[in-house]
Amino acid sequence: MHRLSRRPAVSSILRANGSRYRSAAAAQSPASSFLGVEGDTSNKWYSVLTGGRAVSGTGSALRIQLPNGMLLGKRYESTAAESDASSPPPTGEKYEYQAEVSRLMDLIVNSLYSNKEVFLRELISNASDACDKLRFLSVTEPALLKDNVDFDIRIQTDKDNGIVTITDTGIGMTRQELIDCLGTIAQSGTAKFLKALKDSKDAGGDNNLIGQFGVGFYSAFLVADRVVVSTKSPKSDKQYVWEGEANASSYTIREETEADKVIPRGTRLTLYLKRDDKGFAHPEKIQKLVKNYSQFVSFPIYTWQEKGYTKEVEVDEDPAEAKKDGEEGSAEQKKKKTKTVVERYWDWELTNETQPIWLRNPKEVSTELYNEFYKNTFNEYLEPLASSHFTTEGEVEFRSILYVPAVSSSGKDDMVNPKTKNIRLYVKRVFISDDFDGELFPRYLSFIKGVVDSNDLPLNVSREILQESRIVRIMRKRLVRKAFDMILGISMSDNREDYEKFWDNYGKYLKLGCIEDRENHKRIAPLLRFFSSQSEDYIIGLDEYVENMKPDQKDIYYIASDSVTSAKNTPFLERLMEKDLEVLFLVDPIDEVAIQNLKSYKEKNFVDISKEDLDLGEKDEEKEKAMKQEFGQTCDWIKKRLGDKVASVQISNRLSTSPCVLVSGKFGWSANMERLMKSQTMGDTSSLEFMRGRRVFEINPEHPIIRNLNAACSGNPDDEDALRAIDLLYDTALVSSGFTPENPAQLGSKIYEMMNMAISGKWSAPADHQQPAFSQPQNQEPMEAEIVEPVEAGNHKQ
């Protein structure tokens, strides 16, 4: 084995204190001659750490003699010791992000916009902005308009070649503006213009410009392979042409030299459509898109449409008819033959004729105009039940017109889908979307129709999807509040039939609101309507019920059933009817859940009269004590017979004519709810037993059946007839209380048996005393029949 020398490693030397190595280096006189730096007392060493950079010899360094005669200098001082605290930190080189323009354009176009139709909306919005800019600048610079003071947007199509041309008379662009606005992706000329207005002293209040993001122009590539922009700015004497293709990473700009393509002012966009999108070049399609998205743009939009008119033209006569006419009269007397033809021609047609009435003062708009706007916008033929036109200012500013349709368009039972397309959202009069999922209205108010126009609504770049923000939540609250005010106005109308018509169509929607919107319970509750024990033929509101309450009545009573008929005949009503207490009838499946979520109204709790512990406001403790003492043993006897079918047997305070009733537990399902849950298609049967809760069997001690059973309990508690009577009494109470018997066939056999006992021998003689018809007496021999021959009388047999 070779023993390694204990020489210090290079790394340990670098970490060690360098004083001893400096002294050793200074003592070696041949160092300077060895390094070839004679005459220089400050020796320089080449450091590996500095990449061969010469360092001062006065610093700490290490010389290592290599076998091949090379000398390696190694710095061992720390970086912190070497660097001066006052020297600035080293800065890295600055680079700019690089992007493949064609891929970036593809992402912008196909990610921001989910519907190809919006390309026309975006380009018309840009044209409207161009006209707005020139109109604003012309106030201080009238020379910009020159002789052409009209602002308009014109759209022409060539369906044979798949070309769409959009021309506006707006501000136009110079060569540099073409490079800045169209050559720089996501740079908005409108945004820069607005910033300049904001910084200017003469900004004023005109802020109706639409574009903000600088990508609306590129939506043209959704449907076009090639786009040509020819523009003329009033600030320039030359007209320039910008041309770009969908998959190209470059564009061209040239000066317009063809005289027939020169425009006085503005911009002309020519879209050469893709093969699959040439359907957008049809004039009817363009007109439809303009009316849908840009109907309320403040500048006139003209589309190139084919028109026709009828005229009379002469036709050549048939030779045979001409000869016949010649025989009948002279040539001068002949009547020339004509026919009606349709002459076709092309001309400009104004497409956005309807004015946005929500921008006008509500005092200046008549009811007829509101109804006409409603019918045209939503394709309705019936006038709305109510409308509300309002403007909200302050933290959030928007204008809106809301309507309550006369008839539900989706049907009274269709409340599952919240996407109804009933609210049309506009931003600065440009249609954005009508496809919402509860952003502006909750599901239970989805039947409300209307328009909402905002100038500062927070949208994403594509202007299609609402962002979930505080402003949207504030808008939602105010829209919901206005909708409730509008519905409340219908309910307070002098014509009761108006609200009955509303309730017939939209009552279930408001009941759904009791379940889904706890914040607006105070607004929903006054609008609810129900039948009651004192109004079986018409519906009443909760306010009317509270007004009719007895002075000592503390609660609002209700009973849930499947119909008014079954509700008014239920045994639960007997004592309340005697006391003239009104009871609400909840006959819709959703009613019971809605009332349970509402809990109370005007500090009056809702009480289900079919559940235990019913308090009717009267208590006679001495009478109750006497009843319990008299019938307590009977209650225990009945409970023992029924077993687990009931939780307990109690003396009832709600019965007057019925012998018994079966009430639900205080926190369990009622009979009506149990019936509804069993009928659910996707219901969970495993939870029925748990949610069914306890059942209490209440008896009426004043009924003859209960008194007879009380006597049986005292005299012969094991009598079979008495026990069978208890079973039948329980099964009958199940049916009369709204429950479903577990074994209907067994219940039927018990009823038949009891009927047989009741009517046996009542209308017929006993079997041992009754002689069957046509029976012969006993011990009597049968008689033979005597045959009699017929006797002739005259010529006839008799």
Summary of the structure (lengths in Angstrom):
residues: 798
radius of gyration: 48.5
end to end distance: 162.4
largest distance: 189.5
contacts: 2128
relative contact order: 0.05
helix: 38%
strand: 20%
